[in-house]
Amino acid sequence: MADAEVEGNGSQHSHRKWCPLGGTDGEGVLRLRGQAQRGAQLRARAKGHAPSRWQQVQVRADGSQTCRLTMEPAGQPLQGRVVDQNGAPVRAELGTIAFASDLQEPWYDTMAADGAFTFEWLPDGRVLVVARRRDGQQVRCGLLRADVPSNGPVTIRVAEGGTLHGLTRSAGGEPAGGSAVSARLLADGAAALPFAQHSLRSIGIGTFRLEGLLPGRWLLRATIGEAEVAEVVTVRAGEQTLWEATAPSLQPLRAVLLDERRQPLVGWQVSRVTAEGHTAGTGWRTDANGREPEHSPMLVPADTPVELW
């Protein structure tokens, strides 16, 4: 298929970021110079077709890499408009996520002209559309759940969002400035929503603030030094939600790696794995005795089971 747009990334993890690679030629082939990172994934889209599912890059015997992408059958357009609380059309920033297509990040990021918008060639199934508009210092937002194909134009109503204000503290109770904080909206099992995922660092004495959040249940996570704190909170429109994250007490943990003969494994890396299956913190390579270096033991929560990888 000629003139298809191809995107790719070099990550197999859920937080993947996609970037455009180019378009296919008359033979439907995209040729790239250089060695792509192993484990890369590609996907394609073209007018008249729904986006393809991602495919893994395959490595041939000669070291070259190839990937075959199959376009899905033609999708359906979704038309609608964005209005304010009084029903008047407004111009807004838009994004979508389609659950029926393996697309975990939005494909579209556009501005609605006079409140009207059209998303072309969406895959059939459940789609979330998010609208966001800034009026002066205030952010107004709206979320719509739509089924494709739809029975007609849909309407997204933007309104005042919620505000999240918080404080990160160390295990001793002191404000922990510079802590990393992330917030993710939990909606229909989505891994990510456009404009509904934030990552920042606490400022000053450990305070942070997020404005214009979509109402709903948010998964909040704070990394305070070597500790992690997570909690689900409910954000309501027009209200301020307060979240205080206090780091748990940590204790040092040392590890030794042995093979099936009880012999030390040299040069292996030891890492901690979170409950979500993600590698947490820094890993260390074992020394000649199969142990972590004496100067860098892991710090883990004192009262929580730990899984090592």
Residue, then its C-alpha position, 0 to 999 in steps of 0.5 A: m500500500a502506497d502513501a501509508e504513514v508509519e510510526g515506530n518506537g523502540s520500547q516494549h513497555s506500556h509507556r511507549k512514545w511513538c514518532p513518525l518514521g516516514g511514508t511507504d513508496g509505490e510498492g508499499v515499502l518503507r526503507l530506513r537507514g541504520q540499525a533500529q533498536r531491537g524490540a522496536q514496534l511499528r504501526a501504520r495508518a492510511k486514508g480509507h483504512a483503520p490504523s493497523r495493529w502494532q507489529q514487532v520488528q523481526v531480525r533476519a539471519d544477515g542482521s537486517q530487520t523487517c516488519r510486515l504491517t497489515m491494514e485493517p478494514a476501512g473504519q468509520p468517521l466520528q463527527g461532533r461538536v464541542v459546546d460550553q455549559n450554555g450549549a454555545p459552540v467553542r473551539a477546543e483541543l481534542g484527543t481520542i483513544a480507541f479501545a478496539s485497536d490496541l492503540q494505547e495513546p491518542w492518534y489525533d491532536t487537533m483544534a475544533a473549528d467553531g466547535a465542530f470536529t471530524f475524526e476519520w477512519l476510527p476502528d469500530g468499537r468504544v472510543l473516548v474523546v477528550a476536549r480541553r479549553r483554556d479560558g484565561q487562567q481556568v481550564r475547562c474540559g470534557l470527556l465523551r464515551a462514544d461507540v463507532p459507528s455512531n448514530g449521528p453527531v456527538t456533543i462534548r460539553v466542557a465545564e470546570g475541572g477539578t484541582l489536585h493539591g498535595l504535599t510529599r513528606s519523607a518517612g520522618g514527616e518532613p516535606a520532601g521537595g523534588s519528589a516525582v508525582s504522577a497522576r493518571l485517570l482511571a477510565d474504562g481500563a485505559a492505560a492512558l488518556p490524552f490530557a489525562q496523564h500528568s507527571l511533575r516534581s514537587i516544588g519548594i517544600g514538597t507541594f504540588r498542584l494540578e488544575g483542570l483535571l477531568p472529574g473521576r478516579w485518579l491513580l496518584r503515585a509519588t516517588i520520594g527518594e527510594a520510596e514509592v507511594a500510590e493511592v486512588v482518589t476521586v476528583r470532583a468538578g470545581e472542587q479542590t482535592l488534597w493528597e498527602a503522600t508520606a514515604p514509608s520507612l526503608q531498610p537496607l537489603r542485600a542480595v546474593l545470586l547463586d546458580e543451581r550448583r550454589q556457585p556465585l553468579v558474576g556480573w548479573q544485575v539485581s533489581r526490585v520489581t513493583a506490584e505492577g511488574h515494573t522495575a523500580g529504582t536502580g539495579w546493581r551488578t553482582d561482584a565475584n562473590g555473587r553479591e551486590p557491592e557492599h557500598s550500595p545496598m537496596l533500600v526497600p519498605a520495611d513492612t512490605p514483601v519485596e520481589l527481586w528480578 
